[in-house]
């Protein structure tokens, strides 16, 4: 029997986990909160769906061949807008159609196609950010189309539209005019004429973010997350008067604002604790934090309805994502029951930590496949790098565990959730710290008797794919097999073809462009160490990828093949992300098949 297929009559459990319906948390129209928008995989790909709570009707609004993941409802609930990307390269345009159905039309006719840099709107105006090879620009247009699209701001550094105030007076944008794409500042523009009216910047090394304006019309306050203490903390910024009020929440770890309560007197905040989340209601005046009752796990999204009900999306390592609601009196229950077969539960995540060569304590999780160790082990390297693997359901990780592999996820230096200093450790020093942490993690697993050193597999996608390839060159023979998905393989070549936003990120990380810092790009590029690679390697890249472009991967593969290295290479006609369920399954199936050929996992 094909170990990847199970019985012909049914899909194996790991495939069912992919096919079980997944959805984001619904957003509602500000003036008609009964009309909601969410994205879901019900049709077999991520698409925008609409939900009218008055009659319980759900309708799919998009049918893009590669999926659609970015949508927005106008405040009156009359129109749905989405970003249409035809190839997966993440460039395109905003389209819109009536909530009840109808032909799609461009939202910003005459505007250049490019990478989306955010969209927000009020009752009368809509503001959008677009990036192209000439840089970033802010656009505005009346929602009724009574005036043409106008551009009021351009800059070479990244920007993103965040929120329009409820009274249509102001728009808040995130920007990096100071040249540091990892630590953006905030600016408020007047929508009527585009004039800048307020700025907030905490200086080098301190990022600012906002969830938007107070829900009260005319209220000039924004809820922000600042890092002046070295940790993410919520604060209230009065964009009219300029005053900022940090909230002394008295909580450990990173704490970020995620939503306003409807009266504007409290915030919903999310606390990060060892790869898990806790929600709290925080009073804007006193900073008093009251924990909300919810299961342990991760909550990537949470909102507060106009009636004070909290909506949130929850999962943990063993249980698929669910949409939940929590009433002010503490009653909890499911929010939407999506059509489709429920995913079988998986194996739980076990908290894990170990020392790295510099004496830091690196953290992560281990998923045990069952049975006695030492196990064949997959060391899972996340992308980003400024993100983290958390205690959340991941169908691909469960697939590896179903096939007898222990999975160890490493939140290397550069990951989020442990303060600004840990996240920023890679600035001026990318690549080498992550590889050192991954290698130290494998050493720890072997020393504990959990991992078989002769049957270790390294796998990563995006930045994780970059770390995977770099580790193979710096530590030849440490792994029995490796899989790099949509990786950076040759950094100087990748930079030339990346999107504008990624180029700005790399300039911050590497201390300049390849022309300004050639030695660092060369030293930290996997291609520099390609001749040392002896591990059987599978690389999968995407022809429309604007984050980790295809030509630099081809260059690396050609070099490997010229020296007779064992490299299996495949290209897909997609972009950096995979938003079609069967494509996700195919990618995981091919990775499993490659590893099983080189590392027999056993029963």
N, C-alpha and C positions, 0 to 999 in steps of 0.2 A: 504493500500500500504506500502511496505517496505520503510521506510524513507531514507534508504541508496541507493536504487536502482532506483528511478524515474520510468519512463515508460519503459516497456520491449523493446520498439522499438528502444530506443537509450540510450546511456550512460548519466548519469547525468552530469551537467557541471563540477563538481569537478573531476570526472574521466577523462573527456576530457582534463583537464589541465595536467594530468599525461601523457596521450597518445599523446598529441601534441608533435611533434618532438623537441628534445633538442640537442644541440651540443656545443662542445668546440670550441675555436677559432683555425682555421687551422694554422699549422706550415709548413714551406716550406723547401725543400732541399737547402742547402746553395749554391751549384753550379748550381742547376736547380730549381730556385724559382717558376717555373710553376707547379712543382709537390708538392702536399701538403698532409698533414695528419691531421685528426681530429677524435674525438670520438663523437658518436651520438647514440640516442635511436631509430633510424628509424626502426630497426628490432624488437623492443620490448625489447631490452636490450642494455646497453652501450657496443659498439663495436668500434674497430678501422676501420676508413674509409679512402680511398685514393681519391684524386681529382687531375686530370690532367687538368690544365687550358687551355692547348693547344687545346684540343678537347672537353672540358666541361664534360668529363666522370668522374663518381663517381663509386667507387667499395668498397664493404665491404671486409676488409682483414682478420677479425677474426670472429669466431663463438663460442667462449667459452660459456658453458652452464650458468655460473654465471656472464658473462660479462667480458669485458676487458677494462681497463681504462688508461693504461700506454703504449704509443707507441712512436717510434722515426724513423725518416728517415735518412739514410746515406747521407752525404753531396752531393754525386753524384746523389742522387735520384733513385738509382738502387735497393735499398733494403729497406723494411719496417721491423722494429724490434718491438717486443712487449713482455711484461712480462706476462707469462702464469701461472695463478693460478687456479688450478683445483677444489679446495674445498671452497675457500673464506677465508682461514686462512692467506692469503697474503704472503704465501711462494710459491716459484716456480722457474722458470728459464726463461732466455731470449731466444726467438725464432726469426727467421727471414725468410723471403721469398722474391722473386723478386717483384718489384713494379707492374709488369704486371701480376702477378699470378704465382703460382708454389708451390711445396712442402715446408713445413716449416722444418727448421733445427735448432739445437741448436747453439746459437751465441758463447757460452763459453763451449764447450764440456769438460767434466771432472771437471768443477767447481761445488762446492757443491750447492745443492738447499738451499734456504733460503729466508729471507725477502729482497726485493730490497732496496738498498741504493743509487739509482741513476745510470744513464747511460749517457755518453757523448762520442762524437767521432769527429775525424777530417777526413782528406782524407785517412790517412793510419792506424791510431790507434783507438781503442775503449777502454774506461775505464769504469769499472763498480764497484759498491759497493754492497757487499753481507753481510748480518748478519745472524748468526746462534747462537746456544747456546754456542759456543766458542768465540763469540764476532764479531767484524767487520773486514772486509778485503777489500783491494783494488786489483782489477784484471785488467790486460791489455792483449790485443791481437791485432795483425795486422788484419785489416778488411779483407785482402785477405786470412787469415788463414795460412800464410806461417810459422808461429811459434805457438807453443802451448800456452795455457793460462798460464799466470804467476801471482803469488801473490807477491806484493812487499811491503805490509804494513798490519799489524794486530794491533788491539787494543781492549781493553774491552769497551772503551767509544765510543759513536756514531760518525759516519762519514757519509758523503754523497758526491758523485761525483756531481759536478755542471756543469763544462764547460771545453772543450778542446779548445785551441787557434786555430785560423784559419790556422796557419802554422804548426800545429801538434807538436809544441815544448813542450807545457806545459799543465797540467791539474790542475784546481783549485778545491779543496775539502773544504767542511765545516766539522769541527770536534769539539769534546768536550774533548780533552785530559786533559784539566784542571779540568774536573769533573763536569762541570755545563752544563747540556744538554739544558737548556733554553737560554743560552747565548753563542752560538758557535763562534769559531774563524775561520779564513781562512788560508789555506796553498796552495802553488803552488809547484807541483812536475814536474820534467823533465820527459817527457814520455819515452824517449829513455832508461833511466836506473832507473827511479823511485826516483831519488834523490830529497830531499826537497830543494828548492832554495829560497823560500820567505815565510814569516809568517806575519800575521796581527792579533793581539789580543788587545782588548781595556780594558782588565782586568775584574775583577768580576762585574757582573751586567750589562754588556754592550754587546749586541748581535751584530754580523756582518752578513751580507748576501750579495750575489752578483748575478747579472743577467748574468755575463759573460764578455767575452773579447770584446774589440773594434773590429769592423768588418774589420779593416784594417790589412792584414797579416803583421806579424812582430811587430805590436804595442803591447807593454807589459802592456797596461792599462786595468784595470778591473773597471766596474761600481759597486760600493758597496753602501749599505745602512748601516749607522752607528747610534749609539745611545749615543754618548758621551755627548750630550746636554740634555739627558733625553727624547728626541723626535727622531723619525726616520728622518734621513736626508740623501740626496744623496751625494756621494763623488766619486772622481776618484783616484784609487790606481795604482801607477806605480810599478808593481811587480818586475821589473828588478832593478830599482834604489831605491825603497822603499818609495819614497815620496807619500804623500797623499794630495789631494786638495779638502777640503770640499767646497760644492757649497752653497753659501749664497743665498738661493732661496727667502727669505723674505715671506714665506707662513706660515700660522698657522697650527697647528695640525701635525699629522704624515705625512711625505712626503717620498715616497720610489721610487727608480729607478725601472723602469719596462722594458725599452728597449733602445738600442742605435739607433740613426739616422745613415743612411748608410755611411756618411762621417766621422763618429767618432768625430764630433765637437759638438754634442748636445745629450741630453738624453730626453726620454719621461719619465715623472714622474707622480705619482698618489698621490693626496692629499686626506686625509681622513677628512671629515668635518661632524660631527653629523650623522654618519652612512651612508654617501653618498660620492661619489668620484668626483674628478675633475682632468682632465688631463691637463698637461702643457708641453710645449717644453722648456727645460732649456739649455742655452748655457754653454758649459763646462768651458770656460774661465771666463766669467763675472758672471755666476750664474743667469743671467736674465731669468725670467720665463714668458712665454707667454701662456695664457690660450687657450685651443682648444675648438671650439664650439661643444657641444654635450648636449643632454637632461639631466636633473637632474635625479639622480638614482645611481646605482652602476655599476662599470666596473671591474669585476674580472680578466679580461685578456685584454691586449693591446700589440700590436707589431707594428714595423715600417718596411714596405717592402723596398727592395733595391731601389725602385723608389721614396721613401719618403711618400708613402701612408700609413696612419695609419689604421690598422685593430683593432677593439675592439668588445667585447661582452658586451651588455648593457641590463639592465632591471630595473624596479622599482617594488614596491609592487603590483601594479595593472596590470602590463603588462609583459607578458612572455619574456624570454631572446631572443634577436635578435643579429645576427652577422652583423656588420656595417663596412663601410670603409669611410675614410675622406681624401680627396686629399689635397696636399699642398696649393691649392688655396681656400680651404674651402668648396668645394662641398662634400656633404654627401649622402649616400645611402646604401641600403642593400648589403651585401656581398654574401650570399648564401640563396636562397629560398629552404628550405628543403621540401621534399615531405611529405604530410600528412595534416590532418585537423588542422587548427589554434586553439590555446587554447582560450576559452572565457576569456575576461578580468576579473580581480578580483577587490577587494576593496582596495583602497589606504591605505598606512600606514600614521599614524599621529604621529609626534614627541612627545615624552612624557619624562618627568623627574620628579624625586621625591627625597626627602632626605632619607638617611638611618640612623640607630641609631648612627653612628659615625660622622654624620654631613657632609658626602659626598653627592654630587649630582649624583645620578644614572640615567642613560639614557636608553631609549629604544623606542619602537614603540607600538601603539595600532591600531588594525584593528577593525573597527566598523561594526557590522552585519546589521545595519539599525534599524529603529524603536526607540521607547523611552526606556531609561534605567531606572533602573539599569538592566544590562544584565547578563545572565549566562556567566561566564568568564573562559577562559583557560589562565593560566599563563604558558608561554612557556619558558623553560630553555634550552639554547643552550649547545652544547658540547664543547670540547676543553681541558681545559678551555680557552687556549690562542687563541680565535677567537671571533667574534662578529656577532650578528644578524644585518643585514643592510637592507636598503630600496631596497630589491630585491624580485623577484617573487618566491614564495614558494607554490607549489600546495597543500601541506598538510595544511598549515595555511589557505589558501583560502577555503579548504574543511570544516574546522571547522566554518569559518564565514558563509559559505553557509548553514550550519545547525543551525544557530541562535546563535552561540557563539561569544562573543567578545574575541579577542585574544590579549594578552599583552606579548610582548617579552622584557625580562630584560637583559641588558648588565651589569651584575654584576661585582663586583671587580674581576680582573683577565682577563677581556675581553681586546681585542686589539682595536687599533684606537684612544686611549686617552693617549698615551705616555707610556714610560717604567715603571714608578712608579705605574700607575694604573694596568697595566698588571701583574706586579710582586708582587702585594699585597698578593698573596696567598702563596708565598714562606715561608715555616715554619709555615703557618697558613691556610692550605687548608680546604675547606668544610664549616666551620662556617661562613665566610664572605659572601659567595654566598647565603647560606640559609637566613641570615639576610637581604640581599638585596631583595631576592624574597619575603619574608614575608612583608617587608616594601612596596614593590610594590603593593601587594594585599591591604594592609591598605590604601594606597593612592587612589587606584581605588575605594574602598568603600567610602572613605571620599568625593570624588568628585561626588558620586552618579552614577558612571559609572558601578560598579560591584555589583551584588547581593552576599552578603557574604555567603548565604546559598547554592549557586550554583556555587562554584568555583572549578575548576579542575586544577590539577598540572600535567604537562607532560614534559618529557625530555628524551633525548637519549644520550647514551655514558656518558660523564661527566655530562650532564644534567640529565641522569637517576640516576647517583650517588647522585647529589644534591636533586633530587626528593625524593629518599628513605631516605636520611638523614633528609630532612625537615619534612617528615611524623613522624619520631621518635622524633625530637626536638620540633615540634609544633603539638601535637596530636589534631585531630579534626578540624584543620584550613581549610581543604579542604574536599569537598563532595565526590571526587573521585580523583584517581591519576593513571598515566600510566608511567611506566619506561621501556624504550626500550634499549636493550643491555647495562645494567648498571653495574657499580661496586657496589656490595652489601656487600661483605665481603673483606675489603682491604688486610689484611694479606694473605688470601687465593688467591686473585686475583694476587697479586704480584708474587707469586711462578710460575704461569702459563703464565704470560704476555710475549710478545715479548721482545727482548733485548732492543730495543729502548724505549719502555714504561717503563721498569724497570729503565732505566737511568733517564728518565723524573721524575719518582716518587721519586728517590733518591734525585734529586734536590729539588723537591717540599716539601718533608717530612723531609729533612735533613738527609737522609740515608735510608738504607733498613729496613724492619721490625725487623731484628735482632739488628740493630743499634739504631733504634728509636721506640721500641715496644709500648711505652705509647701513642705516637702521632698517630700511625696507629690504635691502639685500640680506642682512643678517637674520631677519625674522621671517623670511619667505620660505615656505616648504621646498620650493624648487631649488634653493641653494643646497639642500641636503638630499636631493632625490637619488643621487648615486649611492647613498648608504642604505637605502630601503631594501630589506630582504623579506619582509612580511608579505604574504599573499594579500592583495588589495583589490577591493571593488570600489569604483568611483561611479557615481551617478550624477549627471549634470543636466541642466535644462537650457534649451536653446533660446528662451525668451527671458532669461534671468538678468535683471539689471542690478542686482546686489552682488552676486558672485558670477560675473559674466562668463560666457562659454569659451571664448577664445583662449583665455589664460589656462583653463582646465585642459583644453586640447593640447596646448603647448607642453604642459606637464606630462600628460599621458604619452605623447609622442616621444618625449625624452626617456620615459620609463621603458617604453617598448623598444627603443633603439638599443638599450643596454640589456634587453632580454628579461626584464623584471616580470614577475607574475602579476599582471594587472588586468582585471576585468572591467571594461568600461562600457557605459550605456548612456545615451542621450535621450531625453524625453522632450516632446514639443510642448513645453509648459513654462511657467515662470518659477520664481524662487519658492513660492508656497504651493502646496497641493490642496486644492479645494474640492476635488471630486473624489468620492468615497472609493470607487474602484481603483483610482490611481493611487490612493493611500495604501490600499491593500496590496496592489501590485508592487509598490516600492518595498513594503515590508516583506512580502513573499520572496522577492528576489534577494533581499539582504539575508533572510533566514536560510534560503537554499545555499547561498555562497558560504555562509558560516558553517552550516552542517557538513558541507563537503570537506572543509578543512579542519573542523573541530567537532568530533563526534560527541554530542552531548550525553549519550547514554539513554536509558529508558526514561 
